Amino acid sequence: LLSPEDLVNACKMFESLKLPVRLRIFDSGVMVIEHQSHNEEEMVAAALETVSERGSLTSEEFAKIVGMSVLLAKERLLLAENMGHLCRDDSVEGLRFYPNLFLTQS
């Protein structure tokens, strides 16, 4: 058996071992393993396109459309928000993301 701590420690060694994958830790503490060729800008652009096509999306809706976990979908949307491409409405109905119209409309 492998403990969670041992697994995380092994993942932290990926880059020093020059493996084609790396451990990424989001601001929320969520950890994922991603390929070295993973392009953050492309990922954010794709998220923006998906949200723009539908006007707005929750993390759950986005996850269902792109076929990923809700947790990872939320991290992608938050990343796009942090980069200024999306904005959000946090209401009693939940967290909903919208395209940042301040960037696209004059």
Buried (B, 14 or more C-beta within 10 A) or exposed (E): EEEEEEEEEEBEEBEEEEEEBBBBEBEEEBEBEEEEEEEEEEBBBBBBEBBBEEEBBBBEBBBEBBEEEBEBBBBBBBBBBEBEBBBBEEEEEEBBBBBBEEEEEE
